[in-house]
Amino acid sequence: MNRTLTKPIADDLIRPLFQTSIWFYAIVFAAATVVACGAAAWGYQIWFGIGVAGIRWPVFWGFYLVNFVFWIGISHAGTLISAILRLVNAGWRRPVTRCAEAITVFALMIGAMFPIIHLGRPWLAFWLFPYPNAREIWPNFRSPLAWDFFAINTYLTGSVLFLFLPMIPDFALVRDRSTGWRRTVYGFLAFGWRGTTKQWNRLESAMQIMAVAILPVAVSVHTIVAFDFSMAAVPMWHSTIFGPYFVAGAIFSGIAALIIAMAVLRKTLGLEKYLLPLHFDNLGKLMLLMCILWAYFVFAERLTVWYGNEPSEMAVFWATQRGAYAPFYWTMVVCNFVIPFIILANPRTRTILGCVIASFGVLIGMWLERFLIIVPSLAHKQLPYSWGSYEPRPTEIVIMAATFAGMVLLYALFSKFVPIIAIWELKAGLPSRLDPASQTEASLLATRLDTESFPPESGMPKGAHR
């Protein structure tokens, strides 16, 4: 064992927990201010009623449901991607998994709030919960909203467990390097971890089981969200393609969110030695694949509507192709297909900066896609006299901005109290198992990891899990 090499990596990844820069306080203050404004806007809506929002007949779903679908989609960034990469034993995933899994938990927490915000009377939210009330009336289990309750809560529970389990050895490492209240807190979170062979075997077994179990749950969540639309007789909603279409879009936007988060963490926390161009290149390839798949689903959806030529659906079709919503539609196409395809299909432009630019475009385009699924269809129902329009009000816009600030705030606090890269996973896999191109990209890190073991105070035996 070479202690002189072990210490720098652990110090690099634990340093943000013990050293706080002025930028951290600035980011937290700015994000918390926007979140507070969003809470005030929600309080204003509760006091004066849902009428302060732009939601009215016939468009009863607006920004709130757009953001609900958007954030549930973003949640696929972590658990689904991390589970797949873990099951196929992709060695390059190790510095990426915790960044992704944290996005899943935070995005689910934010997305799950929007149905309650959309109720207008949030104190009656328990009416949605599947239990027999005082009148002995059960919820309507045929309603997709009841399915949403089960699916989202199951996914959130599994995602929290999937995030927490691999953090236990790192909590033990921080515990052994801390004093005072930190040692007490991290000692509690470490659950008495000593790094025995039995504990490592149980942890690895638990992670494999969770990776297998979380995949169908993650797919079912966005499929059930798609049922919220496809079960309704609304133009361009009653479609069998919505299930896989929503899942593909969720993974697409999730990868984009993960790339942006990694780029920010790489720059602000000085993780250039760990989040390598290799990781962005591989994620860029995955996003390119989802870009092409997304384009196929959009083309198939539009082709089916055009071929069916039903008047109500054609009204929505032309409103998005060359009508009032056309600028949003073609912006979506450019952001979701043209920009990422041009950047990511060329290895010379599939750099860290290129992947970040493509990811910002994808997030904008996927939000517009959710908007275009919801609003034009509700504004152009089967009977022309039921047509209407929707314009968001300041209350909705402020609440929406607060959710993005909330994600920044939660992620900043998480990176302050938890090592954002799984230290033990990073040291458990040697870059020698990667392909030659990966070895070239990771040469510096490989030199350090080849001779390292996990610090003995947390108990990882040398050479374990390689």
N, C-alpha and C positions, 0 to 999 in steps of 0.2 A: 504494500500500500504506500502511496506517495501522498502524505498529508499536505505537502506544499502545493500540490495540484488540486486536491480536494477542496481546500478552503476557498480559493477564489470564485469558483462556480457557485457554491453555496452563498458566499458573501454577496455576489452580484445579484442573485435572485431574492435574497432576503433583505438586501439594503433598503428598498423602498418602505419596508415595514418599520424601520428604525430611524430613517432620515426623511424629513418632510421638507419639500421646497416651497417657496412662495407661490409657485404656479399651482400646486395642489390646492392651497387655500383659495386662490383666485378662481379656479375651475369649480370647486365645491360651492363657493359663495355665489357665483354667477348662475350655476345650475339650480341651486336651492332657491334663488330669487325667482327664477322662471317657474319652478314647481309651486312656489307659494302663490304666484299670480294665477296659476292654473287652479289651485285649490280655492282661491277667492272667486274665480269665475264660476266654478262649480257651485260654491255656496250661493252666489248670486242667482244661478239658475234654479237651485232648490227653493230659494226664497220667493222668486217671482214666477216660477213655473217654467215648464219646458218650452213655452211659447217664445222665450228670449232667444232660442236657437232657430235656425232656418228651417227646421223640420216642420212640414205641414202637408196637407193633402194635395196631391197623391204621393208625394215623396216623403215617406215616413222614415226612411233610412238615409242618413246623410253622413257627415264626417265621422260620427261616432262609430257607425258600423264599418265604414271604410277603414278606419284605424284599427278596429277590432280584428278584421281579417288580415290587415297588414302586419300587425304585431304577432299574431298567431303564426303567420308565415315566417317572420323573422326568427321565431323560436326554433325553427328547424335547423338553424345554423349549427347548433351545438350537439345536442343529444343524438340526432340522426346521423350527422356527418361523423362525429366522434365514434359512435357505435360501429358504423360501417368500417371506418379505418382501423378500429381496434380489432374487429373480427377478422379482417384480411391481413392483420399484422403488418400494416404499413409503417415502417420504421420512422419515416419523416414526420409522422403525425405527432410525435411526443411533445414538442414545444407548443403545439397548437391546441391540444385537446381541452385544456382548462379554459383558455380564452373563449373557445366555442361553447363549452358547457355552461359558462356563466351567462353568456348571451341568451341561451335557452331559458334559464330560470327567470332572468329579469324581463325578457320579452313576454313570457307567459304571465307574469305578475301584472305587467302593464296592460296587456291585451284583455285579461280577464276582468279588468275594471270597467271596460267600455259598455258591456251590456247593462251594468248597474247604473252608469252615468246616463245611458240612453233611456232608462226607465222613467226618469223625471221625478219619481218618488222612491228614492233608493231605500228608504226604511221598509219598503214592502218587498225587497229583493228576496226575502225568504220564501215568498210565494213560488219562486222558481225551483226551490230545492225539492228533491223527490222524497217527501215524507207526508203521511196523512195528517191533515190539519184538524183543527177542533171540530170542523163540520164533517170529518171523516171522508173528505174528498181527496183522492190521490191526484197527483199531476197527470197530465195527458202524456203517456209514454210514447204516443205516436208522434209527438212534436219533436222536431230536431233540437229545440232548446233544451229539452230534458237530456237528450244525448250529449249535447255540448257540455252540460254540467258534469256528467260522468267522465267524458273524454278528457276535458281540460284538467279536471282535478286529478285524474289518474296520471295524466302526463306530467303535471306539475310535481306530484309526489315522487314519481319515478325519476324525474329530472333532478330534483333536489338530492335524492339518494345517490344518483349517478355522479353528481358533482361532488358530494361530500365524501364518499368512500375513498377516492384516491387522494383526498386532502389530509387524511389521518396521519400518514407517515411524515408529511411536511409540517403538520402541526407539532408533531413530536420533535422534529428538528428545531423548529423555532422555540419550543418549550425549553430544550436543552441549551439554547443560546441566549435565553432571556432571564431576567430577574424581576422580582416584585410582582406587580399585578399582571404583567404580561405572562410570566411563568405560570401563574394560577389559571388565567383564562385559557392559554394554549394547552396547558396540562389537562384541563377539563375537556377541551375539544379533541385532544389526542386519545381519549378513552383508554388511558393506561397502555398505550402502544410502547412496546419494547423491541420490536423488530425480530421476534423469534421466527424460526423457520415455519412453525405452525401458523403464526399470524400472517406471514407473507403468503403462504399457500391459500389461506382462507380469503385473503384480500383479492388475490388473483382469481380465485374461483368465483367470488362474489361479483367482480367486475365483468367476467365472461358471462355470467348468468344475466346480469343487468343489461349488458350490451345486446344479448339475444332478445330479452323481454321487451326492451324499450323500442325496438324497431317497429313491430306491428302497432304499438300504441301511438308512436309518432305519426305513422302513416294514417291510422284511423282518425286522429284528431283533425287533420285538415280535410280528410274525406268527409267527416261529419260536418265540418264547417261548410263544405260544398253542398251538403244535403240541405242546409238552411236555405239555399237558393234553388237547387234543382227540384225540391219537393213542392215549390210554389208555381202556380200557373201564371207566370209572368213572362213576357216576351224575352227570349234569349236566355232564360234561366232554366227552363225545363229541359235539361240536356244531360245525357248519360256521360258526356265527356268531362263534366265538371270535376268529378273525383280525381282522376289522374292529372287533369289540368291544374287544379289547385295544389296538389302535392308537388308537381314539377315547379310551379311558380314559387312555392314556399322554399324549396331547396335552393332555387335560383337566388331569391332575395336573401336567404340565410347566408349563403356563401359570400355574397357581396358585403353584408354587414360584418361578417367575420374578418374579411380582408381589411376593411377600414379600421376595425378595432385593433387588429394586429399592427397595422402601420402606425397608428397613434401610440400604442404601447411601446413599440420598437423605438420610436423617437423620444418620447417623454421619459421613459424609464431606462434608456440606454441599453436596450436588449439587442443591439445589432449583431452580437456574437452568437445569439441563440435563435432569433427569428431571421433566418437567412433568406436570400433571394430564392433559394430552392423551394421554400415553403410557399411563397407567393406564386412562383411559377406553377407548382402543382395545383394549388387552389385555382389559379387562373385557367388551367386546363379543364378542371371540373366545371368552372363557371361557363367556359366556352361550350362544353357539352350541354349544359342546361339551357344555354342561350339558344342553341339549335333546336332542342326539344321544345322549348317555349314557343319558338317561331312556328314549329309544326302544329302545335295545339291551337294557336291563334288562327293559322290558316285553315285548319280543319273545321274549327268552329264557324268561321266566317263563310267558308265554302258550303257547309251544311245549311246555314240560314239562307244564303243566296239561292241555293238549289231548291229549298223548300218553298220559297217565295210566298210565305204567309204575310198578309198585309201588316199585322201588328209587329211582327218581327222585322219586316223590311223597313218599317218606320224607324225602329231603333237602329237598324243597320245603316241606313242613309244618314241618320242624325250623327252617327259617329264617323262616317266616311267622308261626308262633305257638308254636314250641317253644323249646328251650333257647337257640337262636341268634337268636330274634326280636328281642331288644333291640338286638343288633348290626346286624341288617338294617335295622330302621326308623331307627336312628341314622344309618346309611349313607344312606338315602333323604333324610332331613332335611338332612344335611350336603352331599350331592352335588346335590340338586335344589331342595328347598324354600328353603333359605337363599340360595344363589347366585341362584336365579331371582328371588326377591323383591327382592334388593338390586340385581342387575345389570340387571334389566328396566326399572328406573326411573332415568332420567338424573339425577334429583336425589339419589339415593342411590348412584349409581355414581361416588363420589368416591374419593380415595386410601384413606381409612379404610374405606369400604364395600368396595372391592376387596380390601383386606387381610383384612377379616373373612371375606368370602366365600372367599378363598383358603385361610385356615386351616381353614375348614369342609370345603373340597374335599380337602385333604391328609388330614384325619382320615377323611373318608368313603371316599377311594380306598384308604387302608390297610385299612380295614375290609372293603372290597370284595374285596381280595386275600385277606384272611383267610377270608371267607365262601366264596370260590371253592374254597379248598384244604381247609380243615379239615372242614366238614360233609360234603362228598362222601366224603372218606376215612373218616370216622367212620360212614357209613351206606352200606356197599357192598351188592352185590346180595343177599347172604345174611345174614339177621338175626343169625346166630350169630357173624358177623365184625364186628359193630358194636363200636365202642369210643368213647373220649373222649380229649381232649387238653387238657393244662394246661401252660402255659409255666413253666419253672423259672427261678430267679434268673439262672443262667448265660446263658440266652437273652435275658432282658430286659436285662442289663448289656451284652451284645454289641450288641443292637439300639440301645440308647441311645448306645453308642460310635460307631455309624455316623452318627447325626445330629450328634453332636459333631464327628466327623471332617469332615463337610460344612462345618460352621461354621469349623473350623480351616483347612481348605484354602482356603475362600473368603476368610477374613481374610488369610491369607498372600499369596494371589494379588492382592488389592486393595492390599497393601502394596508389592509389587514390580512391578506392571504397572498402567498407567492403566486403570481399570475402564471408562471410556468411550473409544471409539476416537476420538482427537483428530482425525486426518486425515479420518475419515468424517464427523465432525460438521461440519467446515469445508468438506467437499466438496459438501454439499447445502444449498441455500438454502431456507429456509422459504417463499419465494415460490412454490415449486413445489407447495406443499400447498394444500388447499382453504381457503376463507375462514375457516371455524371454526378450523382448525389455525393459521392466521396470527394470529388473535386470541389464541389460547392462547400462541403462541410469539413474541409481539410484541417482548419484551425481547431474546430471543435472536436474533430476526431482525435487529434493529437492529445488533447486534454482528457478526453473520456476513455481512451484506450487503457490508461494506467490508473483510472480512478475507481474507487468504491464508494458506497454510501457511507457517510460518517458513522462511526461505530456507536455514537450515543443514541442514534435512532435505530440501529440494529440491522441494517441491510447487509447480509453476508456478501463478501466479494464474489462477483461473477454470477450473482443470483439473477434469474429471469432474463437471460440473454439468449 
